[in-house]
Amino acid sequence: MTNLPNLLTLFRIFLVPLLVAALVQQNFSIHWGGRMLVANDFFALIVFLAAALTDLLDGYLARRWKQVTTVGTLLDPVADKLLISAALISLVEIRLLPGWLVILIISREFAVSGLRSIAAAEGYPIKAGELGKSKMMFQVLGVALVMLSIRWSKLRPYALAAMWAVVIFGLASAVDYFRKFWRKVDTSIKLRRRHELIQMERQKRRLRRAERKREGEAEHSEPIRHSG
């Protein structure tokens, strides 16, 4: 069912290509009457902050209006990761961030997303902890500062410090998630597989008994031949 929180999530996804274009295309700008109104770096920052605002707004509205849906629950983390990944990769493309740092951040996101999916399938939904929320806050702050450092290079040390905070909080929250849920998920999967193996073995035994029964009935039904 389409509602405002879901539309905001979709809007955030649609902003991703615009953000990439504004960051990567240096000649991207908005003009009016022959004059440039917004340069590409400011426009990219506006798009990124608007998308980050929708992330806060859609969750708040969904909870307040009791419009939490399965589609929204699935799309929201996808939209977040698309936004952050697109922004970080674009900043690597224009040589404002080191590639290894971005790979570390994105790899963490994929690892935690995989754990969330497996845990949800096993009945253990993982909610964002305080470390994860702090990581998201530093992500928005760090990316915004890196974008501002395009024009004001003095902000670059603060931007890199914020990105290091993203790495630290990201890795710490990932360790916390895996510590809390990996054993539960692993135990649940092992128990389920053991139950499936027991069921398969029982099914095989029933089939073997049924086969032996049919063979015995076939032997008794054969006609007895007398020699003479």
Backbone torsions as a table, in degrees:
resi	resn	phi	psi	omega
1	MET	NA	131.3	-178.9
2	THR	-83.3	128.4	175.0
3	ASN	-139.2	176.3	-175.6
4	LEU	-61.9	-44.9	177.6
5	PRO	-58.2	-41.6	177.8
6	ASN	-66.3	-37.6	177.7
7	LEU	-64.7	-36.7	177.0
8	LEU	-66.0	-38.0	177.2
9	THR	-64.4	-44.3	177.2
10	LEU	-63.6	-39.3	178.2
11	PHE	-61.0	-38.4	178.1
12	ARG	-63.4	-38.5	177.9
13	ILE	-66.0	-41.5	-179.0
14	PHE	-68.5	-21.3	178.6
15	LEU	-76.6	-17.9	-175.5
16	VAL	-59.8	-51.2	178.6
17	PRO	-60.3	-35.9	178.8
18	LEU	-65.3	-39.7	177.7
19	LEU	-62.9	-46.0	179.8
20	VAL	-61.9	-44.3	-180.0
21	ALA	-62.3	-41.2	-178.9
22	ALA	-67.3	-32.9	-179.0
23	LEU	-81.1	-44.0	-171.7
24	VAL	-81.7	-40.0	-179.0
25	GLN	-83.6	103.8	-176.0
26	GLN	-65.5	-26.0	-179.6
27	ASN	-90.4	10.1	178.8
28	PHE	-77.5	123.0	179.3
29	SER	-161.2	167.1	179.7
30	ILE	-111.0	125.3	-178.9
31	HIS	-115.9	153.1	175.7
32	TRP	-148.8	119.7	-179.9
33	GLY	63.7	34.3	179.2
34	GLY	81.3	1.0	179.2
35	ARG	-115.9	143.1	179.4
36	MET	-80.8	121.8	-179.9
37	LEU	-88.8	-46.9	-176.8
38	VAL	-135.0	126.0	176.5
39	ALA	-77.2	168.6	-174.1
40	ASN	-64.2	-35.8	-177.9
41	ASP	-68.3	-42.0	177.8
42	PHE	-69.0	-38.8	179.2
43	PHE	-64.2	-41.5	177.3
44	ALA	-61.9	-41.2	178.9
45	LEU	-63.9	-42.2	178.9
46	ILE	-61.9	-45.0	179.9
47	VAL	-63.1	-44.1	-178.6
48	PHE	-64.1	-45.7	-179.4
49	LEU	-66.9	-35.9	176.8
50	ALA	-64.0	-41.8	178.6
51	ALA	-66.0	-41.3	178.3
52	ALA	-64.0	-35.2	178.3
53	LEU	-65.5	-39.8	177.7
54	THR	-63.4	-29.4	177.8
55	ASP	-63.7	-41.2	177.3
56	LEU	-71.4	-39.6	-172.9
57	LEU	-72.6	-41.5	-175.6
58	ASP	-66.6	-39.5	177.9
59	GLY	-66.0	-40.7	179.4
60	TYR	-63.4	-46.4	-178.8
61	LEU	-67.2	-39.0	-179.7
62	ALA	-61.9	-40.9	179.3
63	ARG	-73.4	-41.8	-176.7
64	ARG	-67.8	-42.2	-178.5
65	TRP	-92.0	3.9	180.0
66	LYS	54.9	48.4	-179.8
67	GLN	-116.3	33.4	176.8
68	VAL	-72.6	118.2	-177.8
69	THR	-120.3	163.7	178.1
70	THR	-63.6	-41.5	178.8
71	VAL	-61.3	-45.2	179.3
72	GLY	-64.4	-39.9	179.0
73	THR	-63.3	-35.4	179.8
74	LEU	-78.9	-40.7	-174.7
75	LEU	-75.7	-33.2	-173.2
76	ASP	-58.7	-52.4	177.9
77	PRO	-65.5	-31.5	176.7
78	VAL	-63.8	-44.8	179.4
79	ALA	-62.7	-41.7	179.2
80	ASP	-60.3	-47.0	-176.5
81	LYS	-70.2	-35.4	175.4
82	LEU	-62.5	-44.9	-178.5
83	LEU	-62.5	-52.9	-176.6
84	ILE	-66.1	-43.6	-178.8
85	SER	-63.5	-43.4	179.9
86	ALA	-63.1	-41.9	-180.0
87	ALA	-65.2	-45.1	-177.8
88	LEU	-66.3	-44.2	-179.7
89	ILE	-64.6	-38.2	177.9
90	SER	-65.4	-37.2	178.3
91	LEU	-69.4	-29.5	172.7
92	VAL	-69.1	-40.1	-179.2
93	GLU	-59.8	-38.2	-179.8
94	ILE	-94.9	15.4	170.6
95	ARG	62.6	41.2	175.1
96	LEU	-106.0	-14.3	176.9
97	LEU	-134.8	145.4	175.8
98	PRO	-71.7	140.7	-176.8
99	GLY	-61.8	-39.0	-177.1
100	TRP	-63.0	-34.6	179.9
101	LEU	-67.3	-42.0	179.5
102	VAL	-66.7	-40.3	177.4
103	ILE	-60.6	-39.6	179.2
104	LEU	-62.8	-43.9	-179.2
105	ILE	-66.8	-46.6	-177.7
106	ILE	-68.5	-36.8	177.7
107	SER	-62.1	-39.4	176.8
108	ARG	-60.8	-41.9	-179.3
109	GLU	-62.7	-43.2	179.6
110	PHE	-66.2	-39.5	-179.5
111	ALA	-63.8	-45.9	-179.9
112	VAL	-68.9	-37.1	177.3
113	SER	-62.8	-41.0	176.6
114	GLY	-62.2	-42.9	178.0
115	LEU	-63.4	-41.4	178.6
116	ARG	-60.3	-43.5	-178.4
117	SER	-64.3	-46.1	-179.7
118	ILE	-65.3	-43.8	-179.2
119	ALA	-64.0	-40.8	178.9
120	ALA	-63.7	-39.2	178.7
121	ALA	-64.8	-28.6	179.7
122	GLU	-93.4	4.2	177.1
123	GLY	88.1	22.0	178.4
124	TYR	-123.4	77.8	179.7
125	PRO	-63.9	135.9	-178.4
126	ILE	-103.8	116.5	176.5
127	LYS	-91.9	153.1	-179.7
128	ALA	-65.0	128.5	178.2
129	GLY	-88.7	-178.6	-178.9
130	GLU	-64.9	-37.9	178.7
131	LEU	-64.2	-41.1	178.6
132	GLY	-64.1	-40.1	178.6
133	LYS	-66.7	-39.8	177.2
134	SER	-64.0	-38.6	178.0
135	LYS	-60.9	-43.7	-179.9
136	MET	-64.0	-39.6	179.1
137	MET	-63.0	-44.4	179.2
138	PHE	-69.3	-29.9	175.7
139	GLN	-61.6	-49.9	-179.8
140	VAL	-63.0	-45.2	180.0
141	LEU	-63.3	-45.8	-177.9
142	GLY	-63.2	-47.1	-179.9
143	VAL	-64.0	-40.4	179.0
144	ALA	-63.1	-42.1	179.6
145	LEU	-66.8	-38.2	177.5
146	VAL	-63.1	-41.0	177.6
147	MET	-64.4	-39.5	178.9
148	LEU	-68.1	-28.9	-179.5
149	SER	-70.5	-12.2	174.0
150	ILE	-59.4	-38.7	-178.2
151	ARG	-98.8	-35.2	-179.9
152	TRP	-116.6	95.5	-175.1
153	SER	-64.7	-20.4	179.4
154	LYS	-65.5	-19.6	179.8
155	LEU	-81.3	-9.6	-174.4
156	ARG	-58.1	-45.3	178.0
157	PRO	-58.9	-38.9	178.9
158	TYR	-68.4	-36.7	178.4
159	ALA	-64.5	-44.6	179.4
160	LEU	-66.4	-36.3	177.3
161	ALA	-62.9	-42.1	178.2
162	ALA	-64.9	-38.4	178.8
163	MET	-68.2	-35.8	174.4
164	TRP	-64.3	-36.9	175.6
165	ALA	-63.1	-36.7	176.0
166	VAL	-60.4	-45.8	-179.9
167	VAL	-62.4	-46.3	-176.8
168	ILE	-64.4	-50.6	-179.7
169	PHE	-67.1	-35.0	179.1
170	GLY	-64.2	-47.4	179.9
171	LEU	-67.7	-39.6	179.5
172	ALA	-63.6	-43.3	179.5
173	SER	-67.8	-35.9	178.1
174	ALA	-64.1	-44.0	177.1
175	VAL	-60.8	-40.4	-180.0
176	ASP	-64.6	-43.6	178.6
177	TYR	-61.7	-48.4	-177.9
178	PHE	-66.4	-36.3	179.2
179	ARG	-64.9	-39.1	-176.8
180	LYS	-77.8	-37.8	-167.6
181	PHE	-113.4	-19.2	-174.4
182	TRP	-63.8	-44.3	-179.1
183	ARG	-64.6	-40.7	178.2
184	LYS	-62.0	-47.2	-178.8
185	VAL	-64.3	-44.5	-178.8
186	ASP	-62.5	-44.1	178.7
187	THR	-63.9	-42.2	-179.9
188	SER	-63.0	-42.9	179.9
189	ILE	-65.7	-41.8	179.4
190	LYS	-63.6	-42.2	179.1
191	LEU	-64.7	-40.8	179.2
192	ARG	-64.8	-43.1	178.8
193	ARG	-65.8	-38.0	177.5
194	ARG	-63.5	-41.5	178.2
195	HIS	-63.6	-40.7	178.5
196	GLU	-64.0	-40.1	178.6
197	LEU	-65.6	-40.0	178.0
198	ILE	-63.7	-42.9	179.0
199	GLN	-63.2	-40.6	178.8
200	MET	-65.0	-40.4	179.1
201	GLU	-66.0	-39.5	177.3
202	ARG	-64.1	-40.0	178.7
203	GLN	-63.8	-40.9	178.0
204	LYS	-63.2	-41.3	179.3
205	ARG	-63.9	-40.8	178.2
206	ARG	-63.8	-40.1	178.7
207	LEU	-64.7	-40.7	179.4
208	ARG	-65.5	-41.4	178.3
209	ARG	-64.5	-41.0	179.0
210	ALA	-64.7	-37.3	179.3
211	GLU	-67.6	-43.2	178.3
212	ARG	-64.5	-36.1	178.7
213	LYS	-64.4	-43.0	178.5
214	ARG	-64.7	-39.5	178.0
215	GLU	-63.9	-41.2	178.5
216	GLY	-65.1	-40.3	178.9
217	GLU	-66.6	-35.3	179.1
218	ALA	-66.2	-39.7	179.3
219	GLU	-64.8	-41.9	-179.3
220	HIS	-70.5	-25.8	-177.0
221	SER	-85.9	-9.1	178.6
222	GLU	-68.8	139.2	179.9
223	PRO	-68.9	144.0	-179.9
224	ILE	-88.8	123.8	-178.1
225	ARG	-95.9	131.5	177.7
226	HIS	-104.5	135.7	176.4
227	SER	-88.4	144.0	179.4
228	GLY	-177.3	NA	NA
